[in-house]
Every structure is written in C-alpha cells, then in structure tokens.
Amino acid sequence: MNSFDICGAKVLNNALMVEDSLIISDLHFGYESSLNSQGFMIPQFQFEKIIDQITSIQDKACARNIILNGDIKHNFGKIDRQEWKEVLNFIDYLSDLFVEIQVIKGNHDNFTQYILDKRDIKMKNHIIIDNFYITHGHKLPPEIPDNIETIIIGHEHPCIGIRNGERVEKVKSYLQGTWTNYNLIVMPSFTPVSYGSDILHEKTISPFIKNVSQFKVYSIENWEVYPFGSIKDILSVSQEENYY
C-alpha cells in the first residue's frame, strides 16, 4: 500500500484521515431497495461490504473519531425499512470502533435526522478540523473562517473510465483542485453499489467545481493510489491511451 496524502489529508483507500478523524462520504444506505422499487433486482449486499471496508481501514488508521460526510441514506422523500435497519446497525457498529461519531448533512438526508435521533446524534452542515473545512458539497457555505486552507467535499462521486480491451472499467477517484482561494479535495463515494460519475465525460454537479479540467485525478484500486495528472491532460491523450 502506498503512503499518500492530498493537501495534508492521508488517503486510506476511499477514506481520508485528518489528524485523528477518519472521513467517509456518500454511503447511500437503502440504494438497493430503491433500485428494486424501480424494477432492478439488486440483492442487498452493500451493508456487509461497507462493514468490511470500515474494518479494514480502521485496522490501519486506528482513528479516534469518524465523520460521515453526507448522504447516509439514499431515498429523498422517505425512510424505508432497509434504511432504518442499516443506518442504526451501522452507527452501533461504529460505536465499538470510534470514540466519537459525527455526521454532516447531505442532499439525500432530508429525513436522516429521525434515524440519528435514536442514537442521540445531531447532523451538522460542516465540521472544522484545524485548517480543514469538511462539508458535503451540494451547496456553498455562507461563510468560511479565516484560518481555513482546504475544503473537503463528497457529493460528486468521481470516477474515471479506463478501457481494458473491449471493456470499460470505472475506477473511483479523488479530485484535487481549488475553489476561490482554497484547496479543494473531492472524495469518492463509499457505497459499493455504484462507482460514480465519470468526470471525463459527465457533467459535474457540485457548485464547488467550476473548471473541472484543471483538477488533478488520483484513482484508487486495492489500496493503491494512481496519480493520473489533470483532467485536461488525460483528455488530451485519451485517443492514444486506455481512457475512453
């Protein structure tokens, strides 16, 4: 496993470590049941995979605290049975691994607070650790303290498509760029159900990302980090290389 950091935040697969806090984003519990309701027969497998990922990451991180950076559940307008069960079970599991659990509200979390009330956890719009400002990324903050240097967001679910023969494989990725005068880190999603949106070909959705072509890409696969350079550079060689 490579030891790698982005703007001072340590990369641990699809989680970041800032000081003594682990940060993960976009869990989307209930995603399978939402797909099932749309006619896609997907087995409910992501809870076990997320638990395995957290266990593996925490074994290496030994973090004191954990921050869930938005979109804990998937459905916008309701709480289904899968979401109730898995969010509560996940919080209970985290309680055995971490001293403190903090939750940031994402755009899918309209009703998540009702679940978290069962465990006396209150969602926040952002969390500050030293000179890091952590927020979900679906809307811009009204103000940012003077000491902040780096903003960490989720929401975007960035990945890139890499061609392998006739197959195109999506690889989850971090993005590093700037927003106004701040460093900006965009985290990959933690859900294993979806790899995310291909930032080489799909429009970005976060208001923090104004010119995505200038962002650098760091893809992750089996704990290794692969710096691919800027999106602009990737697109310029995409016809000759394995990007599609």
Secondary structure by P-SEA (a helix, b strand, c coil): ccccccccccccccbbbcccbbbbcccccaaaaaaaaacccccccaaaaaaaaaaaaaaaccccccccccccccccccccaaaaaaaaaaaaaaaacccbbbbbbccccccccccccccbbbbbcccccccbbbcccccccccccccccbbbbcccbbbbbbbcccbbbbbbbbbbbbcccbbbbbbcccccccccccccccccccccccccccbbbbbbcccbbbbcccaaaaaaaccccccc
